[in-house]
Amino acid sequence: MPSFQKQHSSASVLSFYQQPPQMIEPRYLSNYEQIDSGMKRGLAGQGFDSSFQNYDEQIFTLDSSTSASGLASYDSGSNISTSPDGTPFVKSFHSDQHLSVENVSGSPLSVSSITDYGNDELRDKLRELEMSLLGPESDICDYQSSCFKNSSHNIFPTSMWHSSRVRDMMPKPDLKQVVIACARAISDADTSSAAALMDMLEQMVSVMGDPIQRLGAYLLEGLRAKLKFSGSIIYRKLKCEEPTSSELLTNMQVLYQICPYWKFAYVSTNVIITKAMENEQRIHIVDFQITQGSQWVTFIQALAQRPGGPPLLRITGIDDSDSVHARGAGLEIVGQKLSEIAESCNVPFEFHDAAVSLSEVELQNLMIRPGDALAVNCPYILHHIPDESVSTQNHRDRVLRLIKSLSPRVVTLVEQESNTNTSSFFPRFIETFDYYKAMFESIDVARPRNDKQRISAEQNCVARDIVNMVACDGPERMERHELFGKWRSRFQMAGFNQLPVDASVTRAVLDMLKQYHGNYRIEQREGALYLGWINRAMSTLSVWR
């Protein structure tokens, strides 16, 4: 089984940290290293050292600082390697030892800190380069007096761009670095720098670009809302401007088809529940995320093939506002569709709707009957329930205790492997960037970048989640993901025992993944099944009783 490597987006930040790191050769000097060797010899012949050795040992990014990024304490048994794009990552990771950017201390990010290290040598080298290329009368600014006296957001002084030859050799802004620097500026209440960086980002992002450009477009919206203290307003506006029901349903179906995250949940939990109920004659499923009810179509068809005849099946569906909008109606149409399918398969069937907020679910909403074998299904939904960090009522743990009190035969949990629940703004932003960068990359291989359906699906089904995580706080922030290690602790505190993931589940998921790109991976660890994209764990499945 592969071991997913967590590629942390806190690496490579536009500005430079202000505490001594572990030194490595910085990536951004590659622009200088590409100077024609003949030019280098020419400079050397004039008595200039074109290697830039003197100051390339002093300038660094977060890539070079294990102490700043938290990687050193992340997994003591891991080695740090470099990915193809130069980003360091840990060769293996464990979700319980997830990167916490909150551990960064004493190292405030500043877009002006390029001026803090090697100023004299950097000025001299650039002046020497200018003189050798353009002569002593060039119109490049005098570095001794002006180049590095600009405002904190002026990363490349305007006067440096007067010469196209020097401009071509200067490092170009990297979108990842700029967007992270912008988030840090907002975190530090540096509004002028944040505004300047947003103007720069405006020219770099595109909903039809590569994955990081598309992600950057939605992160920029979240950052603007955060800067203007209008996160909740923007989020509500996005919800009010949703597409029509048929359009939203189409968008959901597009995402379902082009990436396997929802199929991973449906296929795996169906196998688990089928196996747990194989000898039961009365089955009751409480689905905390019923959506369109499509998960249970194949389940009903499988029950129809059971030797000796199908059992009675009851499903209680708990609704949410997004699904109501996508369906264009309440749960009654889900019940009608499933009833028609069950009738066609000769499966005795009952459907009960529980149109209630997840935080307000009570025993009476669930239609529990003695004698039924109960299964509870929780796919990508429990992270919407606020916990103790939002309210002293702690509905997240209360709902888990309620489920345990029902004595279910099996409980299935599928969640995003991400940590955005209790983190403060900047580490939450880093985690959001890291997670959704991998998601956008996985979507990118399935549809062309100018595909209108993909653009619409990302805008209407993914962008709102990103804006919510970046711009909103308190009860307004609905997207509160936790790592599997935290979910395991919550379930255990509620009295659950973890069950192993059966080999038949792994086989079913592997078979499903044959429909998708080869970069999707699965791994069994800590009793859970992880679905990942390349080296980033994206989702986890666990089984409880």
C-alpha positions as CSV (number, residue, x, y, z in Angstrom):
1,M,0.0,0.0,0.0
2,P,1.3,3.5,-0.7
3,S,2.0,5.9,2.1
4,F,0.5,9.3,1.3
5,Q,2.9,12.1,1.6
6,K,1.5,15.3,3.0
7,Q,2.6,18.2,0.7
8,H,2.3,21.3,2.9
9,S,1.4,24.5,1.2
10,S,3.0,26.5,3.9
11,A,6.2,26.0,2.0
12,S,7.3,28.5,-0.5
13,V,6.0,31.9,0.7
14,L,6.5,35.1,-1.2
15,S,8.4,36.8,1.5
16,F,11.0,35.4,3.7
17,Y,11.0,34.4,7.4
18,Q,12.8,36.4,10.0
19,Q,14.5,33.6,12.0
20,P,17.6,31.6,11.0
21,P,16.5,28.4,9.2
22,Q,18.2,25.3,8.0
23,M,19.9,26.5,4.8
24,I,19.3,25.0,1.4
25,E,19.7,26.4,-2.1
26,P,16.6,28.6,-2.8
27,R,14.5,27.7,-5.9
28,Y,13.9,31.3,-7.0
29,L,17.6,31.8,-7.9
30,S,17.1,29.6,-10.9
31,N,16.4,32.7,-12.9
32,Y,19.9,33.9,-12.3
33,E,21.3,30.5,-12.8
34,Q,19.9,30.5,-16.3
35,I,22.2,33.4,-17.4
36,D,24.2,32.3,-20.4
37,S,27.5,30.8,-19.5
38,G,29.2,33.1,-21.9
39,M,27.8,36.1,-20.0
40,K,29.0,34.7,-16.8
41,R,32.5,34.3,-18.2
42,G,32.3,37.9,-19.4
43,L,31.3,39.1,-15.9
44,A,34.1,37.1,-14.4
45,G,36.5,38.6,-16.8
46,Q,35.6,42.0,-15.5
47,G,36.3,40.9,-12.0
48,F,32.7,40.1,-11.0
49,D,31.6,36.9,-9.4
50,S,28.4,35.8,-11.1
51,S,27.8,32.8,-8.9
52,F,25.9,34.9,-6.3
53,Q,27.2,32.5,-3.7
54,N,27.7,35.1,-1.1
55,Y,24.0,35.8,-0.6
56,D,22.3,32.7,-1.9
57,E,23.2,31.2,1.5
58,Q,21.3,33.9,3.3
59,I,18.0,34.2,1.3
60,F,15.6,31.5,2.0
61,T,11.9,30.5,1.9
62,L,9.8,28.4,4.1
63,D,11.0,25.4,2.0
64,S,14.3,25.6,3.9
65,S,13.0,25.8,7.4
66,T,11.9,22.7,9.1
67,S,11.6,24.5,12.4
68,A,9.3,27.2,10.9
69,S,7.1,24.8,9.0
70,G,6.6,22.3,11.7
71,L,7.9,19.4,9.6
72,A,10.6,18.5,12.1
73,S,8.1,17.5,14.7
74,Y,5.6,16.2,12.2
75,D,6.9,12.7,11.8
76,S,10.1,11.9,13.5
77,G,10.6,8.8,11.4
78,S,10.3,10.5,8.1
79,N,12.8,11.9,5.7
80,I,12.2,15.2,4.0
81,S,12.3,15.0,0.2
82,T,11.7,17.5,-2.6
83,S,8.8,17.1,-5.0
84,P,9.1,17.8,-8.7
85,D,8.1,21.5,-8.2
86,G,10.6,21.9,-5.4
87,T,8.2,21.8,-2.5
88,P,9.5,19.7,0.5
89,F,7.3,17.0,1.8
90,V,7.5,14.2,4.4
91,K,7.8,10.8,2.9
92,S,5.1,9.4,5.0
93,F,2.5,11.0,7.3
94,H,0.1,10.1,10.0
95,S,-3.0,12.0,10.4
96,D,-2.6,12.3,14.2
97,Q,0.6,14.2,13.6
98,H,-0.9,16.6,11.1
99,L,1.0,19.8,10.3
100,S,0.0,22.7,12.5
101,V,1.0,26.1,11.2
102,E,0.0,27.3,14.6
103,N,3.3,25.9,15.8
104,V,5.1,28.7,13.9
105,S,6.3,31.2,16.4
106,G,8.5,34.2,16.4
107,S,8.5,34.3,12.6
108,P,6.0,36.8,11.3
109,L,5.6,36.7,7.5
110,S,6.3,40.0,5.8
111,V,6.4,40.8,2.2
112,S,9.1,43.4,2.9
113,S,11.5,41.0,4.6
114,I,13.3,40.4,1.3
115,T,15.1,43.6,2.4
116,D,16.1,42.1,5.8
117,Y,18.8,39.7,4.6
118,G,21.8,40.3,2.5
119,N,20.8,43.9,1.6
120,D,24.3,45.2,1.0
121,E,25.5,42.2,-1.0
122,L,22.3,42.0,-2.9
123,R,22.4,45.7,-3.8
124,D,26.1,45.4,-4.8
125,K,25.5,42.3,-7.0
126,L,22.6,43.8,-8.8
127,R,24.4,47.1,-9.3
128,E,27.4,45.2,-10.7
129,L,25.1,43.3,-13.0
130,E,23.5,46.5,-14.2
131,M,26.8,48.2,-14.8
132,S,28.1,45.2,-16.8
133,L,25.1,44.9,-19.0
134,L,24.0,48.5,-19.5
135,G,27.0,50.7,-18.6
136,P,27.4,53.3,-15.9
137,E,24.8,55.6,-17.3
138,S,21.9,53.2,-17.2
139,D,18.5,54.4,-15.9
140,I,18.2,51.6,-13.4
141,C,17.7,53.1,-9.9
142,D,20.6,53.5,-7.5
143,Y,20.3,50.5,-5.2
144,Q,22.3,52.3,-2.6
145,S,19.5,54.8,-2.1
146,S,16.1,53.8,-3.4
147,C,15.4,50.3,-4.6
148,F,14.7,48.7,-1.2
149,K,13.1,51.6,0.5
150,N,9.7,51.0,-1.0
151,S,6.6,50.0,0.9
152,S,6.2,46.6,2.3
153,H,4.1,45.3,-0.5
154,N,6.4,46.5,-3.3
155,I,8.2,43.2,-3.9
156,F,9.9,44.2,-7.1
157,P,10.7,48.0,-7.3
158,T,9.2,49.7,-10.3
159,S,12.5,51.2,-11.4
160,M,14.0,47.8,-11.7
161,W,11.7,47.0,-14.6
162,H,13.0,49.9,-16.8
163,S,15.4,47.5,-18.5
164,S,13.9,44.5,-20.2
165,R,17.1,42.6,-19.9
166,V,17.2,42.9,-16.1
167,R,13.5,42.4,-15.9
168,D,13.8,39.0,-17.7
169,M,16.4,37.9,-15.2
170,M,14.4,38.9,-12.2
171,P,12.3,36.2,-10.4
172,K,8.7,36.3,-11.4
173,P,6.0,36.3,-8.8
174,D,4.7,32.8,-8.0
175,L,0.9,32.6,-7.5
176,K,1.2,30.2,-4.6
177,Q,3.7,32.5,-2.9
178,V,1.6,35.6,-3.5
179,V,-1.7,34.2,-2.3
180,I,-0.1,32.8,0.9
181,A,1.6,36.2,1.5
182,C,-1.7,37.9,1.1
183,A,-3.3,35.6,3.7
184,R,-0.4,36.3,6.1
185,A,-0.8,40.1,5.6
186,I,-4.5,39.8,6.4
187,S,-3.7,37.6,9.4
188,D,-1.2,40.4,10.6
189,A,-3.8,43.1,9.9
190,D,-1.5,44.6,7.3
191,T,-4.4,45.9,5.1
192,S,-2.3,47.9,2.7
193,S,0.0,45.0,1.8
194,A,-3.0,42.7,1.5
195,A,-4.8,45.1,-0.8
196,A,-1.6,45.5,-3.0
197,L,-1.2,41.7,-3.2
198,M,-4.9,41.2,-4.1
199,D,-4.4,43.6,-7.0
200,M,-1.4,41.4,-8.1
201,L,-3.5,38.3,-7.7
202,E,-6.3,39.7,-9.8
203,Q,-3.9,39.6,-12.8
204,M,-2.8,36.0,-12.0
205,V,-5.9,34.0,-11.4
206,S,-8.5,32.5,-13.8
207,V,-11.4,30.1,-13.5
208,M,-10.2,28.6,-16.9
209,G,-6.5,28.4,-15.9
210,D,-4.4,25.6,-14.4
211,P,-5.5,24.1,-11.0
212,I,-3.7,26.7,-8.9
213,Q,-5.0,29.6,-11.0
214,R,-8.6,28.3,-10.5
215,L,-8.1,27.8,-6.8
216,G,-6.5,31.2,-6.6
217,A,-9.6,32.8,-8.1
218,Y,-11.8,31.4,-5.3
219,L,-9.3,32.0,-2.6
220,L,-9.1,35.6,-3.7
221,E,-12.8,36.0,-3.3
222,G,-12.5,34.6,0.2
223,L,-9.6,36.9,1.1
224,R,-11.5,40.0,-0.2
225,A,-14.5,39.0,2.0
226,K,-12.2,38.4,5.0
227,L,-10.4,41.7,4.5
228,K,-13.7,43.6,4.3
229,F,-15.2,41.7,7.3
230,S,-18.0,40.6,5.1
231,G,-17.4,36.9,5.0
232,S,-20.8,35.8,6.2
233,I,-22.5,38.3,3.9
234,I,-20.5,37.1,0.9
235,Y,-21.3,33.5,1.8
236,R,-25.0,34.2,2.2
237,K,-24.9,36.0,-1.1
238,L,-23.3,33.0,-2.8
239,K,-26.0,30.8,-1.4
240,C,-28.7,33.2,-2.6
241,E,-27.3,33.3,-6.1
242,E,-27.2,29.5,-6.5
243,P,-28.1,28.2,-10.0
244,T,-31.5,26.7,-10.6
245,S,-32.4,23.3,-9.2
246,S,-31.7,21.5,-12.4
247,E,-28.4,23.4,-12.9
248,L,-27.2,22.6,-9.4
249,L,-28.1,18.9,-9.8
250,T,-26.2,18.8,-13.0
251,N,-23.2,20.3,-11.4
252,M,-23.3,17.7,-8.6
253,Q,-23.6,15.0,-11.2
254,V,-20.6,16.3,-13.1
255,L,-18.4,16.2,-9.9
256,Y,-19.7,12.8,-9.1
257,Q,-18.6,11.6,-12.6
258,I,-15.2,13.2,-12.9
259,C,-13.7,12.6,-9.4
260,P,-14.3,9.5,-7.2
261,Y,-14.7,11.2,-3.8
262,W,-18.5,10.6,-3.5
263,K,-18.3,7.2,-5.2
264,F,-15.7,6.2,-2.7
265,A,-18.2,6.9,0.1
266,Y,-21.2,5.2,-1.6
267,V,-19.3,2.1,-2.8
268,S,-17.5,1.4,0.4
269,T,-20.4,2.0,2.8
270,N,-22.8,-0.1,0.7
271,V,-20.4,-3.1,0.9
272,I,-20.0,-2.5,4.7
273,I,-23.7,-2.3,5.4
274,T,-24.6,-5.2,3.1
275,K,-22.1,-7.4,4.9
276,A,-23.3,-6.3,8.4
277,M,-26.9,-7.0,7.5
278,E,-26.5,-10.2,5.5
279,N,-28.6,-12.4,7.8
280,E,-31.1,-9.7,9.0
281,Q,-34.8,-9.7,7.9
282,R,-35.6,-6.2,9.1
283,I,-33.1,-3.5,8.1
284,H,-33.3,0.1,9.1
285,I,-30.8,2.6,7.6
286,V,-30.6,6.2,9.1
287,D,-28.8,8.3,6.4
288,F,-27.5,11.6,7.7
289,Q,-26.8,12.8,4.2
290,I,-29.6,11.4,1.9
291,T,-29.2,14.0,-0.9
292,Q,-30.8,12.4,-3.9
293,G,-31.0,8.9,-2.4
294,S,-29.0,7.5,-5.3
295,Q,-26.7,5.6,-3.0
296,W,-29.5,3.2,-2.1
297,V,-30.6,2.3,-5.7
298,T,-27.9,-0.3,-6.1
299,F,-28.3,-1.4,-2.4
300,I,-32.0,-2.2,-3.0
301,Q,-31.1,-4.1,-6.2
302,A,-28.6,-6.1,-4.3
303,L,-31.1,-7.0,-1.6
304,A,-33.5,-8.3,-4.3
305,Q,-30.9,-11.0,-5.1
306,R,-30.6,-12.3,-1.6
307,P,-31.3,-16.1,-1.4
308,G,-34.6,-16.8,0.4
309,G,-36.0,-13.4,-0.6
310,P,-35.3,-9.8,0.3
311,P,-35.7,-8.4,3.8
312,L,-37.9,-5.4,4.8
313,L,-35.9,-2.2,4.3
314,R,-36.6,1.1,6.0
315,I,-34.7,4.2,5.3
316,T,-34.8,7.4,7.3
317,G,-33.3,10.3,5.4
318,I,-32.0,13.5,7.1
319,D,-32.1,16.4,4.8
320,D,-30.1,19.6,4.2
321,S,-30.8,22.9,2.5
322,D,-28.4,22.3,-0.4
323,S,-30.1,19.0,-1.3
324,V,-33.5,20.6,-1.1
325,H,-32.5,23.2,-3.6
326,A,-30.9,20.7,-5.9
327,R,-33.9,18.5,-5.9
328,G,-36.3,21.4,-6.2
329,A,-38.5,19.8,-3.5
330,G,-38.4,18.1,-0.2
331,L,-37.6,14.5,0.7
332,E,-40.9,13.3,-0.5
333,I,-39.5,12.9,-4.1
334,V,-36.6,10.9,-2.8
335,G,-39.0,8.6,-1.0
336,Q,-41.1,8.3,-4.1
337,K,-38.2,7.4,-6.3
338,L,-36.8,4.8,-3.9
339,S,-40.3,3.3,-3.4
340,E,-40.7,2.9,-7.1
341,I,-37.3,1.1,-7.4
342,A,-38.0,-1.1,-4.4
343,E,-41.4,-2.1,-5.9
344,S,-39.8,-3.0,-9.2
345,C,-37.3,-5.2,-7.4
346,N,-40.0,-6.7,-5.1
347,V,-38.2,-5.4,-2.0
348,P,-40.6,-4.5,0.9
349,F,-39.8,-0.8,1.6
350,E,-40.6,2.2,3.8
351,F,-39.2,5.7,3.7
352,H,-39.3,8.3,6.5
353,D,-38.1,11.8,6.1
354,A,-36.5,13.9,8.8
355,A,-36.4,17.4,7.5
356,V,-34.4,18.8,10.4
357,S,-31.1,20.5,10.9
358,L,-28.3,18.2,11.9
359,S,-27.7,20.1,15.1
360,E,-31.3,19.7,16.0
361,V,-31.7,15.9,15.4
362,E,-33.4,14.1,18.3
363,L,-34.4,10.6,18.9
364,Q,-38.0,11.2,17.8
365,N,-36.8,12.3,14.3
366,L,-35.2,8.9,13.6
367,M,-38.3,6.6,13.6
368,I,-36.5,3.8,15.5
369,R,-38.4,0.5,16.0
370,P,-37.5,-2.4,18.2
371,G,-36.4,-5.5,16.3
372,D,-34.9,-3.6,13.4
373,A,-31.2,-4.1,12.6
374,L,-29.9,-0.5,12.5
375,A,-27.2,1.0,10.3
376,V,-26.2,4.6,10.5
377,N,-24.6,6.3,7.5
378,C,-22.6,9.5,7.8
379,P,-20.9,10.5,4.5
380,Y,-19.2,13.8,4.4
381,I,-21.7,15.4,6.8
382,L,-20.7,15.4,10.5
383,H,-18.2,18.2,9.9
384,H,-21.1,20.5,9.4
385,I,-22.2,20.0,13.0
386,P,-20.7,22.6,15.3
387,D,-18.6,21.4,18.2
388,E,-17.4,22.7,21.5
389,S,-15.3,25.4,19.8
390,V,-18.5,27.0,18.5
391,S,-21.0,26.4,21.2
392,T,-21.0,25.0,24.7
393,Q,-23.9,22.8,23.6
394,N,-21.3,20.8,21.5
395,H,-23.9,19.3,19.1
396,R,-21.2,17.3,17.3
397,D,-20.5,15.1,20.3
398,R,-24.2,15.1,21.4
399,V,-25.2,13.6,18.0
400,L,-22.6,10.9,18.3
401,R,-23.8,10.0,21.8
402,L,-27.4,9.9,20.4
403,I,-26.3,7.5,17.7
404,K,-24.5,5.3,20.2
405,S,-27.7,5.1,22.3
406,L,-29.5,3.5,19.4
407,S,-27.2,0.4,19.6
408,P,-26.6,0.3,15.8
409,R,-25.1,-2.8,14.2
410,V,-22.8,-0.6,12.2
411,V,-22.0,3.1,11.7
412,T,-20.1,4.2,8.7
413,L,-18.1,7.5,8.7
414,V,-16.6,9.1,5.6
415,E,-14.9,12.5,6.0
416,Q,-12.4,14.8,4.2
417,E,-8.9,14.3,5.6
418,S,-8.4,18.0,6.5
419,N,-8.0,20.1,9.6
420,T,-10.0,23.3,9.4
421,N,-12.2,23.1,12.5
422,T,-10.5,25.0,15.3
423,S,-7.5,26.5,13.5
424,S,-7.0,30.2,13.5
425,F,-7.2,32.0,10.1
426,F,-3.7,31.6,8.7
427,P,-3.2,27.9,9.4
428,R,-6.7,27.3,8.3
429,F,-6.0,29.1,5.0
430,I,-2.8,27.0,4.5
431,E,-4.7,23.8,5.0
432,T,-7.5,24.9,2.7
433,F,-5.0,25.8,0.0
434,D,-3.2,22.5,0.4
435,Y,-6.3,20.3,0.3
436,Y,-8.1,22.1,-2.5
437,K,-5.0,22.4,-4.6
438,A,-4.9,18.6,-4.7
439,M,-8.6,18.4,-5.4
440,F,-8.4,20.9,-8.3
441,E,-5.4,18.9,-9.7
442,S,-7.5,15.7,-9.6
443,I,-10.4,17.5,-11.4
444,D,-8.0,18.9,-14.0
445,V,-7.0,15.5,-15.4
446,A,-10.7,14.7,-16.1
447,R,-12.0,17.7,-18.1
448,P,-10.4,20.3,-20.3
449,R,-9.7,23.6,-18.7
450,N,-12.2,25.5,-20.8
451,D,-15.0,22.9,-20.2
452,K,-18.0,24.9,-19.2
453,Q,-19.5,22.1,-17.1
454,R,-16.4,21.8,-15.0
455,I,-16.2,25.5,-14.5
456,S,-19.8,25.6,-13.4
457,A,-19.4,22.6,-11.1
458,E,-16.4,24.2,-9.4
459,Q,-18.0,27.5,-9.0
460,N,-21.3,26.2,-7.6
461,C,-20.2,23.1,-5.7
462,V,-16.7,23.9,-4.5
463,A,-16.2,27.6,-4.4
464,R,-18.7,28.2,-1.7
465,D,-17.0,25.8,0.6
466,I,-13.7,27.5,0.0
467,V,-15.1,31.0,0.7
468,N,-16.8,29.7,3.8
469,M,-13.6,28.3,5.2
470,V,-11.5,31.4,4.4
471,A,-13.9,34.2,5.1
472,C,-16.2,33.1,7.8
473,D,-15.9,32.5,11.5
474,G,-18.1,31.4,14.4
475,P,-21.5,29.9,13.7
476,E,-21.3,31.2,10.1
477,R,-18.5,28.8,9.2
478,M,-20.1,25.5,8.3
479,E,-17.0,23.8,6.9
480,R,-15.2,22.5,10.0
481,H,-13.2,19.4,8.9
482,E,-11.2,17.3,11.3
483,L,-8.6,14.6,10.7
484,F,-9.3,11.0,11.2
485,G,-7.4,10.9,14.5
486,K,-9.8,13.5,16.0
487,W,-12.9,11.7,14.7
488,R,-11.5,8.5,16.2
489,S,-11.2,10.2,19.6
490,R,-14.7,11.6,19.4
491,F,-16.2,8.2,18.5
492,Q,-14.3,6.4,21.3
493,M,-15.3,9.0,23.8
494,A,-19.0,8.5,22.8
495,G,-18.5,4.7,23.5
496,F,-18.0,3.3,20.0
497,N,-15.6,0.5,19.1
498,Q,-13.8,0.7,15.8
499,L,-14.2,-2.2,13.4
500,P,-11.7,-3.2,10.8
501,V,-12.3,-2.4,7.1
502,D,-13.1,-5.7,5.4
503,A,-10.9,-6.8,2.5
504,S,-14.1,-6.9,0.3
505,V,-14.4,-3.1,0.8
506,T,-10.9,-2.5,-0.4
507,R,-11.5,-4.7,-3.5
508,A,-14.7,-2.8,-4.3
509,V,-13.0,0.6,-4.0
510,L,-10.0,-0.6,-6.2
511,D,-12.4,-1.8,-8.8
512,M,-14.3,1.5,-8.7
513,L,-11.0,3.5,-9.1
514,K,-10.3,1.8,-12.4
515,Q,-12.7,4.3,-14.0
516,Y,-10.5,7.2,-12.9
517,H,-6.9,8.5,-13.3
518,G,-4.1,6.4,-12.0
519,N,-2.9,9.0,-9.5
520,Y,-5.7,8.0,-7.1
521,R,-4.4,5.7,-4.3
522,I,-5.8,3.9,-1.3
523,E,-4.1,2.9,1.9
524,Q,-5.3,1.1,5.0
525,R,-3.9,2.5,8.2
526,E,-5.1,2.8,11.8
527,G,-8.1,0.7,10.9
528,A,-9.3,3.2,8.4
529,L,-9.3,3.2,4.6
530,Y,-7.7,6.4,3.1
531,L,-8.3,7.7,-0.4
532,G,-5.6,9.9,-1.8
533,W,-4.5,11.9,-4.8
534,I,-0.9,11.2,-5.5
535,N,0.7,11.8,-2.0
536,R,-2.2,13.8,-0.4
537,A,-4.8,11.9,1.7
538,M,-8.2,13.3,0.7
539,S,-10.8,11.2,2.4
540,T,-11.1,8.5,5.1
541,L,-13.5,5.7,5.7
542,S,-14.0,4.1,9.1
543,V,-16.4,1.6,10.6
544,W,-17.8,1.7,14.1
545,R,-20.2,-0.1,16.5
